[in-house]
Amino acid sequence: MKSSEPSAGAASLQAAPHAKLSSEQHELLQRLGRFSAPYLKEKLLSTGKIKSSDEYDQAFSEFKKFSALTVIYPDKSLGMVSEEIDEVWHQFILFTHQYQSFGDDILGRYLHHVPDTSETRIPDSSAQNFFQSYNEVFGPVPDIWGAHDLNQFVAASGCDASASCTGTVREGVG
């Protein structure tokens, strides 16, 4: 599968030293680290939604981390709290065949995008779930996620950051 071949810029996704992951979860991070989507990069750069190759590389890497968290924590509602990374996700979904293959071949499941609407309410805890889960697996949350001083934020109880959408993983959907 062409889109899952490593690219020159592909890097492994490393868990934080304190992360308690199974061997299968480490293998997931390795698969995600090798996964590239040059068609997505081309699309986002050509439309100006992403301004540079470096910006894309960071945003796509963080999208892959978000995707990993939805597999590692399948029973948690994880809020997508970054508009930039959400835009990467939206554009990726438009490449329907590649997106389905990404779910099947890399994640082992289809990753659903669930927007926050009156019909599909996102739990208030979804942003806090994301920040805590990210910190547990990858360490401090980078600024691209739209929050600053997140170590203090994650440690505080009662997260009030909002999430505009969430990711859920379901097996056998296609």
C-alpha angles and dihedrals in degrees: 000000000000099000093055094054114110116259128209089259097044113120132182118258108237124206118222114263090249094053115117103212133159121237088256091055091050088051089052090055090050092051091048091048091055094045117103133176109197091170089059093048090050092050096048094046094045093052093046092237086123116035104204144014091250091051090051092048091054095044093047092047090052091048088054090051090051089050090051091052091054088057096041091049103032094163096053125088103229116198122221099228101172121079090199094053091042088056089054088052093048092051092045091054089058089065088070100178094046092044092052090047089050089056095043100040104030107026097028088229141055113268110219122207110218116189121207107255136142088266096045107036117191112223114251088236095060096094093046090046090054096048093046093046093047091050092049094052107027105017126231114020114242122236092251086081089069101245128099129211089019095167088068091040093053092047092052119086122233102040108206099183112123128231121206096203142359140217125233127180123216127182121229098019117134 
